[in-house]
Amino acid sequence: MSNEDSLDSNAGGGAVRTTPGLRDFAIATGRSIGRVTHYRTRALAGASVRYRIGHFSSTVTNSNRQVNCCRVADLHENASIITRDRGYTFPIWNTLLPIRNGDILNSDFGYHQRVRFRVSWKSRGAMKTQLPALVLLASSALAQSSGTFTLTGSMTTPRFLHTATLLNDGRVLITGGSQSSVNPIVPLASAEVYDLSTGAFTATGNMTTARQSHTATLLPDGKVLIAGGTDSGYGALTSAELYDPSTGAFTATGDMITARDSHTATLLADGRVLIAGGSGSFGSQSSAEIYDPSTRTFTSTSGMIDSSDLSDYASVLLPNGRTLITRTACAMIDGELYDPYNGTFTQVINSTVRQTGPTTTLLINGSVLIAGGDICDGDGPVANTALFDYSTGNFAANASMIHARESHTARLLSDGTVLMTGGSIGGTNSATAEIYDPSAGVFTATANMTAPRSSHTATLLRNGQVLIVGGITRATQVPIGAVLLSSAELYTSAVLVPAAKLFSISDDGQGAVWHGVTGELVSPTNPATGGEVLSMYTTSLVVGGVIPPQVAVGGSLAEIWYFGAAPGYPGYFQVNFRVPSSAASGATVPVRLTYIGRPSNEVTIAVH
């Protein structure tokens, strides 16, 4: 294998080093552009070439001032980065984007200099491992009855305002919630697990604290983080705990810094969890904090910019690694973006969307669907929807749902469509359901649920079905109260796409994973090392989707360098990832891929 990389400038020459891996390029450009370091090539087995520029330093001679900029920046093809000298060190966006050619434009008090940036890559020799044909088993999409709901086993306890979390083994953990829809509230400490293979719920260990309106987040090591919520005295909680599926037990972990309920919890690309917003004892919370699974502690991060009294917090992890947090005041949605690279929030201007309490769903194309809720006009829920474009940061009106609804669910399905179920409609509850197709931009009706319900949960299972659990039902409008549900049902779409599958080369589960540079299989005699980039094949990613999969190695999330079609193997996908430096050493370190919330099977690799 050989490679060539080149940089040139219309303002000066460039010196190039072509050593493998991390590269430093010294660029002489006359007056503006200084030295580029950490120019990283990403031409791995079958991957699109990706490049990152980091710690880009600019020396501005005509102001006699040293300015560091572009700390981490990636370039689109023929894109430009514009920096301005104000005498400060500041970062530009932190994204991971493929580039071929681009321009860097430096602006110093009106002085402009354009640097032409050219990249080329050549490789000789096979760069992908020829895996045995028996390894690549055909992925299956199972045909079923079109768009049907069927009853499955009931929970051991009726509940709403609970959580439902898909575990690595395919079971679903149900925690907490309330067993009363009228005052006084009665939060639950109980938890139970649904097993699709038996269609039954069984009790598991109780939480250490009874809670409702809390969050539950599956961590890279397979445990579940339970955080915050409301206690029986209407007080927000600081406590947090961990559920271990292997033992069925909950144990306390570090407390949050701020008591909160109805907040958001987002698993970041580095495996930490962002906790943001919610309500506290004195109203809305604009603060945020980070949970680190390695230390089991929470630490503060910068708070959100808008500290006004807002509610209905929701969050999604965007394809670029940022987190969109939406919250509402009466008839207006406010958005902020959290950047994990520098720990700060920036506001997103919204002059289009007007609704409170909508659902927020990340689509396969990277847009965010905001649907339903109310507009504070006293007329009940609305059918309004909107889209947030993460590439532009803009909100735009979208097609309306067939039915107005609030306190409903919106679940991304494995084919890229979204299932909307139930909700409240003018004081009663609905059994209706509909499907949103992002490619056509329209909603179409599907079968009704077996029971009207709101404040329930909807979980995409590993086989492609959706588990609907609990909630409340109110067949007619009454002043107070409603019937709590213990029932559950399964939604089956026309075609069920199973969760991603990883491949093994032996009966003991050794993964079909290879070294990105040499193309040799990872094995106990040829182990991976921390920081090395590996490649593997998988199934069930969506063609053209921009949502990156997550890969856990030894319980730590890996950095994804490439995901897309597997060259030479139609219907399969390739994922390139870097072994975390924190990954434990061993001959059988577990590897698991998660895509749109569904964990794959587990394989193992040797790590030295």
TORFI-276912 format. One record per residue (C-alpha): residue in one letter; x, y, z. Coordinates in steps of 0.2 Angstrom, whole numbers, padded with zeros to 4 digits, always signed. Each point is the difference from the previous one (the first is absolute). Layout:
# TORFI-276912
AXYZ;...
END
This chain:
# TORFI-276912
M+0000+0000+0000;S+0006+0018-0003;N-0009+0016+0002;E+0003+0018-0006;D-0007+0016+0008;S+0003+0017-0007;L-0004+0018+0005;D+0003+0015-0011;S-0004+0018+0002;N-0003+0014-0013;A+0009+0011+0012;G+0016-0010+0003;G+0007-0018+0000;G-0003-0014+0012;A+0011-0013+0008;V-0007-0018+0001;R+0004-0015+0010;T-0008-0017-0005;T+0004-0010+0015;P-0015-0012+0005;G-0013+0005+0012;L+0002+0017+0009;R+0008+0014-0011;D+0006+0017+0002;F+0001+0012-0014;A+0009+0016+0000;I-0008+0012-0012;A+0009+0016-0006;T-0013+0012-0006;G+0008+0017+0000;R-0009+0010+0014;S-0015-0008+0007;I+0000-0019+0002;G+0013-0008+0012;R+0001-0018+0005;V-0012-0014-0001;T+0002-0014+0012;H-0009-0016+0003;Y-0006-0002-0018;R-0007-0018+0001;T-0004-0011-0015;R-0015-0012+0001;A+0003-0011-0015;L-0004-0017+0007;A-0006-0016-0006;G-0013+0004-0013;A-0004+0017+0008;S-0003+0017-0007;V+0015+0011+0003;R-0003+0011+0015;Y+0011+0013+0006;R+0001+0010+0016;I+0010+0016+0003;G+0004+0004+0018;H+0010+0013+0010;F+0001+0012-0016;S+0011+0014+0005;S+0000+0017-0010;T+0013+0013+0002;V-0007+0017-0005;T+0015+0011-0005;N-0008+0016-0004;S-0007+0002+0018;N+0015-0007+0009;R-0012-0012+0009;Q+0000-0019+0002;V-0017-0008-0002;N-0004-0018+0002;C-0016-0006-0009;C-0008-0014-0007;R+0004-0011+0014;V-0010-0015-0007;A-0008+0003-0017;D-0004-0010-0015;L-0003+0006-0018;H-0014-0004-0012;E+0005-0003-0018;N+0004+0018-0007;A-0006+0007+0017;S+0008+0015+0009;I+0004+0004+0018;I+0000+0018+0004;T+0009+0006+0016;R+0002+0017+0007;D+0014+0007+0010;R-0007+0008+0016;G+0015-0005+0011;Y-0008-0015+0007;T+0002-0019-0001;F-0017-0007-0006;P-0006-0017-0008;I-0010-0002-0016;W-0013-0014-0001;N+0005-0017+0004;T-0007-0012-0013;L+0006-0015-0009;L-0003+0002-0019;P+0008-0007-0015;I+0011+0012-0011;R+0009+0000-0016;N+0005+0018-0004;G-0004+0016+0010;D+0006+0017+0004;I+0005+0008+0016;L-0004+0019+0001;N+0008+0010+0013;S-0007+0017+0004;D+0011+0013+0010;F-0009+0017+0002;G-0006-0001-0018;Y+0016-0008-0007;H-0004-0016-0010;Q+0011-0014-0006;R-0006-0016-0008;V+0009-0016+0002;R-0004-0014-0012;F+0000-0017+0008;R+0002-0015-0011;V-0001-0018+0007;S+0004-0016-0009;W+0001-0018+0005;K+0007-0015-0009;S+0000-0018+0006;R+0008-0016-0007;G-0005-0017+0005;A-0016-0007+0008;M-0006+0010+0015;K-0014-0011+0005;T+0001-0018+0008;Q-0008-0013-0011;L-0011-0008+0014;P-0006-0018-0002;A-0016+0000-0009;L-0008-0009+0014;V+0003+0015+0011;L-0012+0011-0010;L-0017-0008+0003;A-0014+0008-0009;S-0009+0014+0010;S-0019-0004+0001;A-0015+0012-0001;L-0015-0010+0006;A-0016+0003-0008;Q-0015+0002+0012;S-0018+0006+0000;S+0000+0018-0005;G-0001+0013+0014;T-0009-0010+0014;F-0001+0002+0018;T-0002-0016+0011;L-0001-0002+0019;T+0015-0008+0009;G+0002-0004+0018;S-0005+0013+0013;M+0012+0009+0013;T+0000-0006+0018;T-0005+0018+0005;P-0010+0013-0009;R+0010+0016-0003;F+0003+0016-0010;L+0014+0013+0000;H+0012-0015+0000;T+0015-0004-0011;A+0003-0014-0012;T+0018-0005-0005;L+0005-0013-0012;L+0014-0010+0008;N+0015-0008-0010;D-0008-0017+0002;G-0016+0006-0009;R-0011+0001+0016;V-0008+0016+0005;L+0002+0008+0017;I-0015+0009+0007;T+0003+0011+0015;G-0010+0011+0012;G-0013+0011-0005;S-0016+0004+0010;Q-0015-0011+0005;S-0012+0014+0002;S-0006+0013-0012;V-0008+0011+0013;N+0008+0009+0015;P+0009-0006+0010;I+0012-0007-0012;V+0007-0018+0004;P+0017-0002-0008;L+0006-0018-0002;A+0017-0008+0005;S-0005-0016-0009;A+0007-0006-0017;E-0003-0014-0011;V+0007-0008-0016;Y-0009-0005-0016;D+0007-0015-0010;L-0006-0001-0018;S+0004-0018-0001;T-0013-0004+0013;G-0012+0015-0002;A+0000+0003+0019;F+0005+0013+0013;T+0009-0006+0015;A+0005+0010+0016;T+0018+0004+0002;G+0009+0009+0015;N-0008+0016+0007;M+0009+0017-0003;T+0008+0008+0015;T-0012+0014-0001;A-0018+0002-0006;R-0001+0012-0014;Q-0010+0006-0015;S+0004+0012-0014;H+0018-0006+0000;T+0012-0006-0013;A+0008-0016-0005;T+0015-0001-0011;L+0008-0016-0006;L+0019+0002+0002;P+0014-0008-0011;D+0004-0013+0013;G-0019-0006+0000;K-0005+0007+0016;V-0014+0013+0001;L+0002+0017+0009;I-0016+0005+0009;A+0000+0019+0004;G-0011+0012+0009;G-0019+0001+0000;T-0013+0004+0012;D-0003-0007+0018;S-0017-0002+0009;G+0002+0017+0007;Y+0000+0008-0017;G+0019+0004+0002;A+0013-0002-0013;L+0013-0013+0003;T+0019+0001-0001;S+0003-0018+0002;A+0005-0012-0013;E+0003-0019-0002;L+0006-0013-0011;Y-0009-0016-0006;D+0011-0015-0004;P-0010-0012-0011;S+0012-0014+0005;T-0006+0000+0018;G-0017+0009-0002;A+0006+0012+0014;F+0000+0019+0002;T+0014+0008+0009;A+0003+0018+0004;T+0012+0011-0010;G+0006+0018+0003;D-0014+0013+0003;M-0004+0013-0013;I+0006+0018+0004;T-0018+0007-0003;A-0016-0008+0005;R-0011-0002-0015;D-0015-0009-0008;S-0007-0001-0018;H+0018+0004-0006;T+0010-0007-0015;A+0014-0013+0000;T+0010-0003-0016;L+0014-0012-0002;L+0014+0009-0009;A+0012-0007-0013;D+0013-0002+0013;G-0010-0010+0012;R-0004+0013+0013;V-0018+0006+0003;L-0006+0018-0001;I-0014+0004+0012;A-0009+0016-0003;G-0015+0011+0004;G-0015-0007+0009;S-0010+0007+0014;G+0006+0002+0018;S-0007+0006+0017;F+0001+0018-0006;G-0006-0002-0018;S+0009-0003-0016;Q+0018-0005-0001;S+0012+0007-0013;S+0015-0008+0008;A+0009-0016-0008;E+0012-0013+0007;I+0010-0015-0007;Y+0000-0018+0007;D+0016-0009-0003;P-0002-0019+0001;S+0018-0003+0003;T+0000+0011+0017;R-0019-0002+0003;T-0001+0018+0004;F-0009+0015-0006;T+0009+0017-0004;S-0007+0016-0006;T+0001+0007-0017;S-0005+0017-0007;G-0018+0003+0002;M-0013+0004-0014;I+0000+0018-0006;D-0019+0003+0003;S-0004-0001+0018;S-0019+0005-0001;D-0013-0011+0007;L-0002-0014-0014;S-0006-0018+0000;D-0002-0016-0010;Y+0018-0003-0003;A+0006-0012-0013;S+0016-0004-0008;V+0008-0010-0014;L+0018-0004-0005;L+0004+0008-0017;P+0011-0009-0013;N+0014+0013+0003;G+0001-0004+0018;R-0009+0015+0007;T-0016-0002+0010;L-0016+0010-0004;I-0010+0004+0015;T-0018+0007-0003;R-0011+0007+0014;T-0016+0010-0001;A-0008+0015+0007;C-0018+0003-0004;A-0002-0002-0019;M+0018+0002-0004;I+0015-0013-0001;D+0017+0005+0005;G+0015-0009-0006;E+0018-0001+0006;L+0015-0010-0007;Y+0013-0008+0012;D+0017-0002-0006;P+0009-0014+0010;Y+0017+0006-0007;N+0000+0016+0009;G-0014-0003+0012;T-0011+0015-0005;F-0017+0003-0006;T-0006+0011-0015;Q-0017+0006-0003;V-0010-0005-0015;I-0012+0013-0007;N-0017-0006-0003;S-0013+0012-0008;T-0011-0014-0008;V-0005-0013+0013;R-0014+0003+0012;Q-0005-0014+0011;T+0003-0007+0018;G+0004-0017+0005;P+0004-0008-0017;T+0009-0016-0003;T+0018+0002-0007;T+0007-0014-0011;L+0017-0001-0010;L-0003-0006-0017;I+0012-0010-0011;N+0004+0015-0011;G+0006+0010+0016;S-0016+0011+0001;V-0010+0001+0016;L-0019-0003-0001;I-0009+0011+0013;A-0019-0006+0000;G-0016+0004+0010;G-0002+0007+0017;D-0011+0016+0004;I+0001+0018-0005;C-0007+0007+0017;D-0016+0005-0008;G-0012-0010+0010;D-0005-0011-0014;G+0010-0015+0004;P+0014-0008-0011;V+0005+0004-0017;A+0005-0010-0016;N+0014+0012-0004;T+0018-0006-0004;A+0016+0008-0004;L+0018-0005-0005;F+0017+0005+0007;D+0014+0000-0012;Y+0016-0003+0009;S+0011+0005-0015;T-0008+0018+0000;G-0006+0001+0018;N-0018+0005-0007;F-0017-0005+0005;A-0013-0002-0014;A-0019-0004-0001;N-0004-0017-0005;A-0015-0011-0005;S-0014-0002+0013;M-0004-0016+0008;I-0016-0008-0004;H-0006+0001+0018;A+0004+0014+0013;R+0009-0008+0015;E+0010+0004+0016;S+0008-0012+0013;H+0002-0012-0014;T+0015-0009-0006;A+0011+0001-0016;R+0012-0014-0003;L+0012-0002-0015;L-0002-0016-0008;S+0014-0011-0008;D-0005+0005-0018;G+0002+0019+0004;T-0019+0004+0002;V-0007+0006+0017;L-0015-0008+0009;M-0011+0012+0009;T-0012-0008+0013;G-0014+0005+0012;G+0000+0016+0010;S-0013+0012+0007;I-0013+0008-0011;G-0011+0013+0009;G-0001-0009+0017;T-0002-0018-0007;N+0013-0012-0006;S+0003-0007-0017;A+0004-0017-0007;T+0005+0007-0017;A+0017-0002-0008;E+0008+0006-0015;I+0017-0001-0010;Y+0011+0015-0005;D+0010-0003-0016;P+0014+0012-0001;S+0004-0004-0018;A-0018+0005-0005;G-0003+0013+0014;V-0017-0007+0004;F-0010-0009+0013;T-0010-0015-0003;A-0012-0010+0011;T+0004-0017+0007;A-0010-0012+0011;N-0007+0006+0017;M+0008-0006+0016;T-0010-0012+0010;A-0004+0013+0013;P+0000+0019+0001;R+0015+0006+0010;S+0011+0015+0004;S+0016+0003+0010;H+0006-0018-0005;T+0016-0006-0007;A+0005-0006-0017;T+0016-0011-0002;L+0007-0006-0017;L+0005-0018+0003;R+0015-0010-0007;N-0012-0009-0012;G-0008+0016-0007;Q-0016+0000+0010;V-0005+0014+0012;L-0005-0004+0018;I-0014+0012+0006;V-0001+0000+0019;G-0011+0007+0013;G-0007+0018+0001;I-0017+0006+0005;T-0016-0001-0009;R-0016+0011+0001;A-0013-0005-0012;T-0011+0015+0003;Q+0004+0018+0007;V-0001+0000+0019;P+0005+0014+0012;I+0014-0010+0008;G+0008-0018+0000;A+0003-0013-0012;V+0003-0019-0001;L+0018-0005+0001;L+0005-0014-0012;S+0010-0015+0003;S-0003-0007-0017;A+0013+0000-0014;E-0001-0003-0019;L+0011-0003-0015;Y+0000+0010-0016;T+0006-0010-0015;S+0004+0009-0016;A-0001-0008-0017;V+0018-0004+0000;L+0010-0003+0015;V+0018+0005-0001;P+0010-0009+0014;A+0014+0009+0010;A+0018+0001-0007;K+0010-0016+0001;L+0018-0002+0002;F+0009-0015-0007;S+0012-0013+0008;I+0013-0011-0007;S-0001-0013+0013;D-0012-0009+0011;D+0007+0009+0016;G-0006+0017-0007;Q+0017+0007-0006;G-0006+0015-0011;A+0003+0002-0018;V+0010+0016+0003;W+0016+0005-0009;H+0014+0013+0002;G-0004+0015-0011;V+0018+0002-0006;T+0005-0017-0004;G-0017-0009-0003;E+0005-0014+0011;L-0012-0008+0012;V+0001+0005+0018;S+0004-0016+0011;P+0008-0005+0016;T+0017-0001-0010;N-0003+0017-0009;P-0010+0010+0013;A-0007+0018-0002;T+0008+0014+0010;G-0008+0015+0008;G-0001+0014-0013;E+0001-0011-0015;V-0014+0001-0013;L-0009-0017-0004;S-0013-0005-0013;M-0015-0012+0000;Y-0015-0004-0010;T-0018+0001+0006;T-0018+0000-0006;S-0016+0010+0002;L+0007+0018-0002;V-0011+0011-0011;V+0007+0004-0017;G+0004+0018-0001;G-0003+0003+0019;V+0011+0013+0009;I-0003-0006+0018;P+0016-0008+0005;P+0000-0017+0009;Q+0008-0001+0017;V+0013-0014+0003;A+0004-0005+0018;V+0017-0008+0003;G+0002-0007+0017;G-0014+0011+0007;S+0007+0016-0007;L-0006+0009-0016;A+0012+0000-0015;E+0002+0015-0012;I-0009-0004-0016;W+0011+0004-0015;Y-0011-0007-0014;F-0016-0009-0003;G-0008-0004-0016;A-0002-0013-0014;A+0013-0015+0001;P+0009+0000-0016;G-0003-0016-0010;Y-0013-0006+0011;P-0017+0007-0005;G-0013+0001+0015;Y+0014+0001+0013;F+0008+0015+0008;Q+0017+0004+0007;V+0004+0009+0016;N+0018+0007+0004;F+0003+0004+0018;R+0014+0005+0011;V+0003-0011+0015;P-0002+0011+0016;S+0016+0002+0010;S-0010-0004+0015;A-0005-0017-0006;A+0006-0015+0011;S+0013-0012-0007;G-0005-0018-0002;A-0002-0014-0013;T-0019+0002+0000;V-0005+0018+0002;P-0018+0002-0005;V-0005+0011-0015;R-0018+0005-0003;L-0008+0012-0013;T-0016+0010+0004;Y-0010+0008-0014;I-0015+0011+0002;G-0002-0006+0018;R+0002-0019-0004;P+0015-0010+0006;S+0007-0013-0011;N+0007-0017+0006;E+0017+0000+0009;V+0016-0006-0007;T+0017+0000+0007;I+0018+0006-0005;A+0017-0001+0008;V+0007+0017+0006;H+0017+0002+0006;
END
